Amino acid sequence: MFLRLLCAVCVLTVGANSKDWLQFRGPNSSGIADETNLPDEFGPSKNVVWKTALPPGHSSPIVVGDRIFLTAFEADKLLTFCLDRVTGKIQWRRESPRPRTQELHKSNTPASPSAVSDGKSIYVFFTDFGLISYGLDGNERWKTAMGPFNNPFGMGASPVLVDNILLQSCDAESGSYFAAFDKNTGKELWRSERPEYSRGFSTPVLYEPAGGPKQAILAGSYQLTSYDVKTGKPVWWFRGLTWQLKPTPVLNKTKDTVYVLGWAGGSDTGQQESIADFADVLKLWDKDGDKLLSKEEIPDDKVKKDWGAIDLDRDGKLGDRDWKLYQSRRAAQNMFQAIRLGPNPKGDITANARSWAYTKSLPNVPSPLFYDDVLYLMKEGGILTSINPADGSVYKQGRLQGALSQYFASPLASGGKLYMISETGNVVVLKAGKDWEIIKVNDMDDEVHATPAMVDGRIYLRTKSALYCFAKKD
């Protein structure tokens, strides 16, 4: 603990038990486990400790003491499950209220955000309700209704905890905000409105500079912002992200650097476009003089084709905000970039903070991984890239033969090995390093969207139909 206090930047974690996995992607969403005895070979008939059939959902399992928690949906029911860690037996299931049915992308589900825990209670977020807290015994502690959310893809950000504060990102086409709640009562402590942001799915990461307040770094449309977790006030921000953020950033605490990945389609290198200001297009197209643009007034087929993404508040008209964010979207560029934070960043750090940017072979959903001084990107089609964190140069890029489909689960690392999981259920175990090497490709014979939990020599891996526990057999 003393050594951590000496660090210029401290990565905040929830809970103190090293044998727990208390949130999406483990400690501070880093994807790194402190394990050295995980199996290389596993599957439905290999190194299975137990298997428990469950309804579907894309949320990741979390591990708290002798229990495992995750969310799911079954017909019109939103569910939270508790399983025994040793046997996989379901200890309890609880149903959430569901006052609405949110529009979803085909790759999303009503149970995609992962639970979080402080080791004593658990907290879950559902698109179609809001936040609920349960005791480990399944007794409801509180619930806070939220929404509805104007996000055509559904929500994806998971809640996170810092001290007694529960944080939840709610970015959408309109009405975006970031909010904090008292973890003991569910009472909203603050809400930071984010009108300049549209749809987003990134989970915040926690950060504490030397001498500065505890902060939550949140990636959103066009901007990375760090908020004071006690007040909700922005402490610093960096502009230049793409228009839709799915991956969660990762921190390099020894270099005061955060790595941010954003790919959203239509804004790759060479496709940036300058769009005329709203006042100018009004002069040309606003036939009825109402200072708004209807679809019928617009002669540009490209705008009409993309109408669903431009008309953010879905009122059938384009206003100044709709058009400004459309301009930003067309001018934005997809990239993976290193943002240097310095000892205590404040205000707009855009001008001098970017160390480097990489713009090729960018993933859509999986978060980057920073492990043993190497960065990794896992792209659709099974393309794995290892990158030098100092300058963004590529060490190695290649396809993971035997696992060439889509990727939604984020990569993990532990014990000198990498774990990459494709949508078709191929789990690739690799030797970590600049010149990574495939050790084994395992076939789960089922779809996988959720990022596993890895703790206490075990891999807890969720498929579309079940939760597995894998470990080496004695």
N, C-alpha and C positions, 0 to 999 in steps of 0.2 A: 504493500500500500504506500509505503514511504517513497519507493521509486516512482510510483505513478504520480505522486504529488510533485515530483521534481520535473516531470515532463512538461514541455511547453504546451502541449495539447493533451487533454485526457479524454479518452473514449468512455462515455458513461454507459453502464450496463444496469440491467434490472436484476435484483436478487443477488445473493452471495454464494449460492450452492453451485459449485463447478459441475455438478452432475445434473443440472437442470438445463433446459433449452426453452427460455421463457418468452420468446417472441418470434415473429417471422424472421427466418434466416439466422437465428441465434443472436449472440451478443452484438448489439447495435447494428443488426442487419448486415453483419460483415460476411457471413457465410463461412466462417472459420470455426472449426471445432478443435478442442484440445484432446484428441484421441489418437492412439498409436496402434490399436488392435482391431480395427474395423476389417471386415471380410472384403476380399477382392471379388470373390465369386458368390453370387446370390441370385435368387429368383424364386418362382412359385414352388419349386421342389428342391432348392439348394440353400442350406444354411438358414432355414426358416425356424425361428423360435416360436412364433405364433402368427396367425392370420385371422383378422376379424372383418367380416363383411359389414359394409357401411353404405348408406345412401351417398350419392355423389356430392361433390363440392370441390372447389379449387383451393380452399384454405389449407395452410400447412399445419401439421401437428405441432403442439408445444408440449414440453415435458416438465412437470412440476412435481418434485418429490416422487411418490410412488404412483403418480397418475399422469395420464395423457389427455389432452383436450383438443378438440377440433370442431368445426361447424360443418353443417350439411343441409341439404334440402330434400324433401320427399313430397312429391305432388305439390300442394300449396303450403306445406309446412316448412318453417325455418327452425333448424334444430342445432342444439349444442350437445356434444357427447363428452362423457368422461369414461375413460378406459383404464383398467388396471395395467400398470406398466409391466408387471411380471408375466401376467397370463393373457393380456389382451381382452379380458372379459369386460363387457360394457357394465359400468357401475351405475350410471344414470344418463338419462337424456332429458333435455328440457326444450320446450317449444316457445319460440318468440312470437309476440304479436306480429301480424302482417297486414297493416291497414291498406296496402297498395301493392301493385305489381309493377316494378320498375322495368322500363325498356332496357334490354341487354344486348350487347354484341354476342354473336354466336360462340365466341371463344370465352365468354364470361359466364358466371353463374350467380345466383342470389346469395351464395355463400363462398365468396372469394377472399375477402379480408381475413387474415389470421388472427387468432386470439392472442392476448398478451397477459402476463401474470407477474405479480410481485412476490410470488411464492406463498401467498396466503389467500388470495382471491384471484378470479379470472375475469377478463373483460372481453366482450365480443361486440362486433359492429356488423349490422346487416343493412344493406342498401334499402330494403323495404321497411325498416323500422327505425334504427338508430343504435344506441349503446345500451348494453345490459351487463351487469356485474353479478356473478355468482360466487358463493363460497365454494371451497373445494368439495364440500358435501352436497352441492347442488342447490342449496337454498338461495333464492334470489335475494340480493342485497339492495339493488335499486335498478331502475331502468329509466332512460331518458330518450323520449321520442325526438327524432330529427328528420329533416326533409319535408316534402319530397325534393329530390335532386334532379336538376335538368341536365343529366348526363346520358346521352343516347347509347353509350357503351356500358352503363352501369358503373358502380363504384369499385375501386380496387385497393385503395390505400389501407393498410392495417394500422390499428391504434398502437401507440407506444407509451411507455411510462417513464417518468423521471421524478424521483422523490414521491410526493403525494399528488402528483399531477398526471392526468391522463390526457394525451394529445390525440386529436383526430383531424386529418386533412379531408376537406370536402370540396374539391375543385369540380366545377361543372361549367356548362356553356354560359350560364348566368347564375348569379348568387353565390359565387365561390367564396369560401372562407376557411380559416384555420382556427380551431377552437381548443380550449383547455377546460378540463372538468376536474372537480374534486373527486379523487378516486374512492373516497369513503361515502360520498353522498350522491354523486352524479350531477351536482350543481355546476352549471357553467360558470367558470371563473373569468374568462375573457374570450372574446371573439375578434379575430383580425380579418376584416373584410378584404377580399382579393378581387376587386372588379376588373382588374387588368388581366386576369387569368381565365382561361377556358378549361375544357376537360383535362383532367390529370389523374394519375393513378399511383404516383410515387409515394412510398412510405418515408416519413422524415427520419433523419439520423441525428443523434445527439452529439453535442460538441461543447467543450469548455476550454476557452483560451486561458492562458495564464493571466490572472488578474481580472478576467472578464466574467460576465454572468453566464450561467448555464444556458445553452441555446439549442434550438432545434433547426436543423438545416432542411429546407423543403424545396424540392425541384418542381417547378411549374412552368406554365406556358411562358417562354421567352426569358425567364428569369429564375435564378437561384436566390433564395432569401433565407437569412438566418434570423430567427425570432428569439427574443428573451422569453424563456419558458415561464417566468413569473408574471410578466406583464403583457406578453403578446406583441410587444413593440418590435418592429424590424430593427436589427442591430446593423446588419450590412447586407448588401445585395450585389449580384453579378448578372448583368444583362448579356444576351447573346445565345440563349438556348433555343431549341426548336419549339414548335407550337403545341406539342402533345408529349408529355413525359410519362413513361411507364416504369423504366428501371429506377431503382433506388441508388443514390450515390454511395460511394465508399470513401473512407478516410484513410490517409496515410499520416498518422499522428506524429511520426518522427520528422516529417518534412513539412508539417503545417500545410498539407495539401488535401483537397477533395477532388475526386475524379467523378465526372458527371457524364452520363451517356444519354443521348436523345436521338431517336430516329422516328419520324412521323409520316414519311411518304411525301412526295411532291416537293421536297426542298433539298435534294441532294446537290452535290457540287455541280455547278453548271446549270442548275435549274432555278437559281434565285431570280426573282422578278420584281421590278419596280412597278407598283400600282399607283395610279393617280389618286390625289386626295379626294375626300368625299365632297368637299365644296365644288370641286371641278367636275366630278361626274354628275352631281346634281344639276349643274347648268346644262349638261348635255341630255340627261335622261329623265329628269323629274318633270313629267308632262303635266301632272295635276297640281304642282306647286306646293305639296304638303311637306316638303323637306325630308321626305322618305322615299325609298325606292321599292316599288312592287316588282314581282317577277315579270309582269307583263310590260313594265316600262324599260326593262333591261334588254338591249340587243345582243349582249355578249353571251354566246352560248356556253363559254367556259364558266362564267359566273352562275348561269342557270343550272348547269350540271352539278355544281358544287353547292347548290342552294342550301341543302340540309346542314352543311357545316358552317355556312356563313351567317344564316339567320339564327343567331345564337339563342335569342329568347323566344323563337318560334312564334312570332306574332304575324308572320306573313309579310313583313316589311323589313328593309335594311335601313338601320339608322347609323349614326356616327360611330357608336361603339362597335357595331357589327363590322363596319367597313375598316376601321382602324385595326382591328384584330385580323381581318382578312389581309390587309397590307402587311402586317407583321408576319403572318403565316407565310405569305409568298416570298418575303424577303429573308426569312430565317433559313439557317443551314443546319442540316443534320451533322452531328459530330460527337466524338468522344474527346473530352478535354480535361486538362489538369489545371485546377484553379489554386493558385498559391495564396494562402490566407495571411501569412505573417503572424506576428506575435499577438495582435489584438485588433482585428479588422473592424472598421466602422464606416458606415455610409456606403456610397457607390464605389466599389473596387474594380469596376469593369476595365478601366483604362490600362491598368498595369498588372492585373492578377493572373491572366492566362499565361501559363508556361508553355503549353503546346496544344495542338489540336490534331486529331486523327479523323479522317472522313471516309475511310473505305471499309467495306465489309462490316457494317454496323448492325448489331442485333436490334430487334424491335422490342421484345419484352424482357428477356433475361437481364438481370443486373450484372454489372462488371464484378470481377473478383480480384482483390489485391492480396497476394499471398507470397510470403518469403521474397519480397522485393521484385515480384513480377506481376504484371497485370494480365488478366485474361478476359476475352470476349467470346461468348458462345452464340453464334449466329444460326439462323434458320438454314436448313440444308446441311447441317452438321459441320459448319466451318468454325474451327477453333483458332484463335489468334492469341499469341503471347506477345506482350508489348513491354518495352523498356519504360519504366515510370519516370525516368530522368528526362527523356526527350521525345517520347511517343513513337520511337522507331520500332519496327516490327522485328521480333526475334524469329518467330516461326508462324506460319499459317498453313493449315491443311484441313482436309476433310476427315471426319471420324467415320471411317468405313464401318458399315454395319449399323450406323445411327444417323441417317441422312435426312430425317424428316424435320418437321417444325419443332421449335423449342419454346417452352413457356416457363418451366422450372428454372430457377437461377442456380448457377454453379456453386459448389461447395468445395472445401479443402480441409484436409486433416492428415496428420502423420506423414507428410511428404507426398500426398496423393490428391488428385483432383477427381471430382464426381460430377459428370454431366448427364442430364436426363432428358431424352427426347419425348415428344408428345406420344409417339407410338410405343413408349415404354422400354426403350433401349437405354440402359444405364452404363455409361462408359467410365471405367476406372482408369486413371492415367498416372504416370509418374510425373510429379510436378517439376517445373523448371523451364528455363528459356527454350530448351529443345525438348519439350514434352513428348512423352511416348505412351502409347496405348498399352495398358496391362491386360484388360479384360473388357469385353462387351457382354453385358447381361441382358436377358430378355424377360421382361415382366409379363408378357402376353396380355397386356391391358394398357389403356391410355394412362398417361401421367401428365398432370398439369401442376401439381403441388410440389413445392420445394421440400425435401425431406428434413428431418431432425436427426442429428448425429451426436450421441452422448452415451457415456458409460459403456463403450465398446459395442454399441448397437446402432443400427440404422433403422429409423422409423419412416417408412416410405408409403405414401398414399397413392393408390391407383384410383381409377374411376369407380371401382366396385369394392375396394377393401383397403384396410391399413395393415401393413406387414411390419413385423419386427425381425431383423436379420442380425445374426452374430456368428462369429466363428464357433464351430463345434469343437469341444474338447476331444 
